[in-house]
Amino acid sequence: MNESAVFKAARELDQQDPLAPFRSRFVIDDPELIYLDGNSLGRLPIAAVERAQQIVRDEWGCRLIRGWSDSPNSWMDLAGRIGDKIGGLVGAEPGELRVADSTSVNLFKLAVAALRAQPGRSRLITDDLNFPSDVYILQAAIEAVGGHHRLEIVPSSDGITTPLSLLETVVDEHTALVALSHTAFKSAFVHDMTAVNHLAHQHGALILWDLSHSAGAVQVELRGSGADLAVGCTYKYLNGGPGAPAFLYVRRELQDRLENPISGWLGHADPFSFVLDYAPAEGIRRFMTGSPPIASTALVEPGVDLLLEAGMEAVRAKSVAQTSFLLDLWETELKPLGFELRSPRAPERRGSHLALGHPEAWRICQALIAEYHVIPDFRVPDNLRLGVAPLYNTFEELAKAMNALRQIVEERRYARYTTERTGVT
Ligand SMILES: Cc1ncc(COP(=O)(O)O)c(C=O)c1O
């Protein structure tokens, strides 16, 4: 396909895009900037700017301590109220999901709770596509419950996917817990949640999903698929802001069976009784620990509202169309230049980014940013990730970014940049 035909096709797709108006609901400070890193840190919704003013100036500034109990939007209810909204995006029922802590802390809490609820079972299964920090947390969870479980890290077949057949060879009646990233951070491989849940349950194991790269990008049916537990972050496709608090999900039937290992006062049945003995609250609130960060929790809501308004079906349809658009351009334009596809081809197994491998990926990234005003992200050693956020990325932006990649390699523009790595990538 020649260059002008690609741009013409991209513009036509943008004209037909039912989600196109959502771009104007975000702060686009620099219209020339092509931001393909919404899979790391989503853009700022305009409504979040207004909400920040309100929560800081009006609520904190004017209401002071009364904000905790002001009706109808008390700070005490914020984590549950926004949690229910996120639940609407990932197929949880009201009262099954809550905003709390960071993904890592939530993962620790739920992994320890799950291991303790499965006495006599000695194995915890994950795969090597999981986010490394999740693996550190699973190791820490094993230590916290006595150090007797064995962590089995299933090696992916090709560094891109972990087929169900591989998990089937390891999940057995000794398995206490299966803990996986639903969408893999590097390759964007998406596990078949229903099938993995079924596999775990067939053997009496519990299943815990990290939805960080799925929430707001991939359709998830936690309850419908039979998932037990989940965690996820809000700063990627949910556009909650840097370091925004995360969420945790516990299937209703398990809530009173599991115990929060970090049992703080906000998980207590009666936090203001100030009695010295811990008594867990009923339901999802028992998985809370300390005071929620109110200002940053409040800022999660505007991004979630935008996704609810758009509808996950439409968001997912556009995400698939956009990653497929990138994939087609990779095939014709970039593959001949030495770029390797590091994401699944099958759209149902692919999340909302495309990973491309190239020996010069780091220097290519630097050229993209400096010369073309395109922000992708980079993952060691040689992965370039192009994240599409359907609420604000256009097809034309994708065409421009792919064209830039082609030029950078064809003209060896990357050769001007350092091989030394710096800062957050
Ligand atoms: C898949 C996945 N899990 C966990 C984390 C860690 O999240 P946090 O730093 O909020 O604990 C990240 C961070 O990017 C992630 O991508």
The ligand as an ORCA input file, in Angstrom:
! r2SCAN-3c Opt
* xyz 0 1
  C       0.294     -6.007     34.754
  C       0.759     -5.157     35.889
  N       0.607     -5.597     37.150
  C       1.022     -4.865     38.205
  C       1.610     -3.634     38.031
  C       2.095     -2.879     39.242
  O       1.137     -2.008     39.657
  P       1.376     -1.044     40.932
  O       2.642     -0.313     40.698
  O       0.163     -0.152     40.908
  O       1.413     -1.889     42.137
  C       1.765     -3.118     36.743
  C       2.365     -1.797     36.523
  O       2.494     -1.284     35.453
  C       1.329     -3.907     35.642
  O       1.493     -3.483     34.373
*
